[in-house]
Amino acid sequence: MEEFICSVEFLRGSTDLLARISSEAGGVREYRGPSAGAVIDQVINDLQEEFESAPAA
């Protein structure tokens, strides 16, 4: 069985990159940075913390 965990969107602006994450546990949040690497690192850290603290199903 599959269940929704989160949605991640990456959007490119004129000067920066935006990542938008949506999940039941964390709601909607956004991260901006000058490079894809910087934004992806923020997304990885956020999701890792969220999933590690989530109760086991």
PyMOL commands that set and color helices and strands:
alter all, ss='L'
color gray80, all
select helices_A, chain A and resi 36-53
alter helices_A, ss='H'
color red, helices_A
select strands_A, chain A and resi 6-12+17-23+27-33
alter strands_A, ss='S'
color yellow, strands_A
deselect
rebuild
show_as cartoon
